[in-house]
Amino acid sequence: MGFSISRHATLAATAVAGCLAATSSGAVGVYVGDPTQRAAFQADAGPGLALESFEDQFFAPLVSFPVGGPTAFTASVSTGNLSQNSFSRLVSDGSSAMGFEEENSPVVTFTFASAITAFGVDVLDANFVNMSYSDNAGNVVADAILGDDCSSAGGPGCEARYFFGIVSATPFTTVTLSYGDAGIQTGTLALDRLEYGTTTPVPLPIPLAALGSGLGLMALLRIRSRA
């Protein structure tokens, strides 16, 4: 499964192969599917994104990141705890990821110290649960990740790896990831390689920029000549 909407596309309401239903007031890019979707997300977000790979030890319902450094964002979970997880099937970068239990339909909330316009993250081992996204800019993506029952037992050896990303025209400070438990099996989910930040405007080509400046100067001279 893979799906992306480019920066120049208009996102209103979308359903793609039964995998995505999205509504948005200001999203200019939504990227859902296998990890290769990250490249399209990065291209539209531009350079300068911060990366959190969750390599520092933590265990709590509410955690400030980076651990041991200035607070760039906080993460909390509605049930259970967030913790550093080193199971190989739940890691996509380095040696650990942010793990949490999928029981009781958890809600994970990220609160950023400064407004951002781009958010992307690996979603690991989502075998039996759907993930939905929302933020306080009004962007909503329902059932962004459909749980993949890749074996009858799930768990180790059932490595379901996805990417979810969004680039928004409107800045936001809060992200909510909601998980619906299909009730087939309980286990551990994980998030890794969280990239976030503000989009970088694409500069106009020099000839177009020069043309715009020239037209502006001509208009100013015309106004002065009439005075």
C-alpha positions as CSV (number, residue, x, y, z in Angstrom):
1,M,0.0,0.0,0.0
2,G,1.3,3.4,-0.9
3,F,-0.3,6.8,-1.3
4,S,0.8,10.4,-1.5
5,I,-0.7,13.7,-2.5
6,S,1.9,16.3,-3.8
7,R,2.4,19.8,-2.5
8,H,0.5,21.2,-5.5
9,A,-2.6,19.0,-5.1
10,T,-5.8,20.0,-3.4
11,L,-6.8,17.7,-0.6
12,A,-10.5,17.7,0.3
13,A,-11.9,14.2,0.8
14,T,-10.0,11.1,-0.5
15,A,-10.4,7.4,-0.4
16,V,-7.7,5.3,-2.1
17,A,-8.1,1.5,-2.5
18,G,-9.9,1.4,0.8
19,C,-6.7,2.4,2.6
20,L,-7.2,6.1,3.3
21,A,-10.1,8.5,4.1
22,A,-8.8,12.0,4.6
23,T,-10.3,15.4,5.1
24,S,-8.2,18.6,5.6
25,S,-8.5,22.3,6.0
26,G,-4.9,23.0,5.1
27,A,-2.9,20.0,4.1
28,V,-0.9,20.2,0.9
29,G,0.7,16.8,1.2
30,V,-0.3,13.5,2.8
31,Y,2.0,10.5,2.6
32,V,0.9,7.0,3.6
33,G,2.3,3.6,2.9
34,D,5.6,1.8,2.9
35,P,8.8,3.6,4.1
36,T,9.6,4.8,0.6
37,Q,6.9,7.5,1.1
38,R,9.4,9.3,3.3
39,A,11.3,10.6,0.3
40,A,8.3,12.3,-1.1
41,F,7.5,13.8,2.3
42,Q,11.1,15.1,2.7
43,A,11.0,16.6,-0.8
44,D,7.9,18.6,-0.2
45,A,8.9,19.6,3.4
46,G,12.3,20.9,2.3
47,P,15.6,20.9,4.2
48,G,16.0,21.6,7.9
49,L,13.7,19.0,9.5
50,A,14.6,17.8,13.0
51,L,15.0,14.1,13.5
52,E,14.2,12.2,16.7
53,S,15.1,8.5,16.7
54,F,14.3,7.8,20.4
55,E,17.7,6.4,21.2
56,D,17.8,7.8,24.8
57,Q,16.3,5.8,27.6
58,F,12.8,6.8,28.8
59,F,9.8,5.3,30.4
60,A,6.7,7.4,31.5
61,P,3.2,8.4,30.4
62,L,4.6,11.9,29.5
63,V,8.1,12.4,28.1
64,S,10.0,15.5,27.0
65,F,12.3,15.2,24.0
66,P,15.2,15.4,23.4
67,V,15.7,13.4,26.7
68,G,18.3,15.3,28.8
69,G,18.2,18.3,26.5
70,P,16.1,21.4,25.6
71,T,12.4,20.4,25.2
72,A,11.6,20.4,21.5
73,F,8.3,18.5,22.1
74,T,6.5,16.4,24.6
75,A,4.8,13.0,24.0
76,S,2.1,11.4,26.1
77,V,-0.1,8.4,25.8
78,S,-3.7,7.9,27.1
79,T,-3.2,4.4,28.4
80,G,0.0,2.7,29.7
81,N,3.4,4.1,29.2
82,L,5.7,5.3,26.4
83,S,9.0,3.5,26.6
84,Q,12.3,2.9,24.8
85,N,11.8,-0.3,22.9
86,S,14.7,-2.3,21.4
87,F,12.8,-5.2,19.7
88,S,14.2,-5.4,16.2
89,R,10.8,-5.6,14.6
90,L,9.9,-2.3,16.2
91,V,13.0,-0.4,15.2
92,S,13.7,1.3,11.9
93,D,16.7,3.5,12.8
94,G,19.4,3.0,15.3
95,S,18.8,0.5,18.2
96,S,15.5,1.7,19.7
97,A,12.2,3.3,19.1
98,M,9.2,4.7,21.0
99,G,7.0,1.7,22.0
100,F,3.6,1.6,23.6
101,E,0.8,-1.0,24.1
102,E,-2.0,-1.3,21.6
103,E,-4.6,-2.4,24.2
104,N,-7.5,-0.1,24.9
105,S,-7.2,2.0,21.8
106,P,-4.4,4.3,22.9
107,V,-4.1,7.9,21.9
108,V,-0.6,9.3,21.5
109,T,-0.3,13.1,21.7
110,F,2.7,15.2,20.6
111,T,3.0,18.8,21.7
112,F,5.7,20.9,20.0
113,A,7.3,23.9,21.6
114,S,7.3,25.9,18.3
115,A,4.7,25.7,15.5
116,I,5.6,23.2,12.7
117,T,4.1,22.5,9.3
118,A,5.6,19.1,8.6
119,F,5.3,15.8,10.6
120,G,6.5,12.4,9.5
121,V,7.1,9.1,11.3
122,D,7.6,5.4,10.8
123,V,4.8,3.3,12.2
124,L,5.9,-0.2,13.1
125,D,4.1,-3.5,13.7
126,A,0.6,-2.1,13.2
127,N,-0.7,-5.6,12.6
128,F,-4.2,-5.4,13.9
129,V,-4.9,-1.7,14.4
130,N,-5.9,1.3,12.4
131,M,-4.2,4.7,13.0
132,S,-5.9,8.1,12.5
133,Y,-4.2,11.5,12.5
134,S,-5.4,14.9,13.6
135,D,-3.7,18.2,14.5
136,N,-4.8,21.6,15.9
137,A,-4.6,23.2,12.4
138,G,-7.7,21.2,11.5
139,N,-6.0,18.5,9.4
140,V,-7.6,15.1,9.9
141,V,-6.7,11.8,8.2
142,A,-8.9,8.8,9.2
143,D,-7.7,5.2,9.0
144,A,-4.3,6.3,7.7
145,I,-2.7,3.0,8.5
146,L,-4.8,-0.2,8.1
147,G,-3.6,-3.0,10.3
148,D,-2.0,-5.8,8.3
149,D,-2.7,-9.2,9.6
150,C,0.5,-10.6,8.1
151,S,0.3,-13.9,10.0
152,S,-2.2,-15.7,12.1
153,A,-0.2,-15.1,15.2
154,G,1.4,-11.7,14.6
155,G,4.2,-10.6,16.9
156,P,7.8,-11.5,16.1
157,G,8.4,-12.2,12.4
158,C,5.3,-10.1,11.5
159,E,7.1,-6.9,10.6
160,A,4.5,-4.4,9.4
161,R,6.4,-1.2,8.6
162,Y,4.6,1.9,7.4
163,F,5.3,5.6,7.0
164,F,2.9,8.5,7.7
165,G,3.6,12.1,6.9
166,I,1.8,15.4,6.4
167,V,2.8,18.8,5.2
168,S,0.4,21.5,6.2
169,A,-0.3,25.0,4.8
170,T,-1.3,26.0,8.3
171,P,1.2,25.7,11.2
172,F,0.3,23.5,14.1
173,T,1.6,22.6,17.6
174,T,-0.3,19.5,18.6
175,V,-0.5,16.1,16.8
176,T,-2.8,13.3,17.9
177,L,-2.4,9.7,16.7
178,S,-5.4,7.5,17.6
179,Y,-5.3,3.7,17.4
180,G,-8.4,1.5,17.1
181,D,-7.9,-2.0,18.5
182,A,-9.4,-4.6,16.2
183,G,-9.6,-7.0,19.1
184,I,-7.7,-9.8,17.4
185,Q,-4.5,-9.6,19.4
186,T,-2.9,-7.2,21.9
187,G,0.8,-6.3,21.6
188,T,3.2,-3.5,21.1
189,L,3.3,-0.7,18.6
190,A,6.2,1.6,17.9
191,L,7.1,4.9,16.3
192,D,10.6,5.7,15.0
193,R,12.4,8.3,12.9
194,L,10.1,11.2,13.8
195,E,10.9,14.2,11.5
196,Y,9.3,17.5,12.1
197,G,9.8,21.2,11.3
198,T,8.6,24.0,9.1
199,T,8.5,23.9,5.3
200,T,11.1,25.8,3.3
201,P,9.6,28.0,0.6
202,V,10.8,27.2,-2.9
203,P,12.6,30.2,-4.3
204,L,11.5,31.7,-7.6
205,P,13.9,31.2,-10.5
206,I,16.1,34.3,-10.9
207,P,14.6,35.4,-14.2
208,L,11.1,35.4,-12.7
209,A,12.2,37.2,-9.6
210,A,14.0,39.8,-11.7
211,L,10.9,40.2,-13.9
212,G,8.7,40.8,-10.8
213,S,11.1,43.5,-9.5
214,G,11.2,45.2,-12.9
215,L,7.4,45.3,-13.2
216,G,7.2,46.7,-9.7
217,L,9.7,49.4,-10.6
218,M,7.9,50.3,-13.8
219,A,4.6,50.6,-11.9
220,L,6.2,52.9,-9.3
221,L,7.8,55.1,-12.0
222,R,4.4,55.4,-13.8
223,I,2.7,56.5,-10.6
224,R,5.4,59.1,-10.0
225,S,5.1,60.5,-13.6
226,R,1.4,61.0,-13.1
227,A,1.9,63.0,-9.9
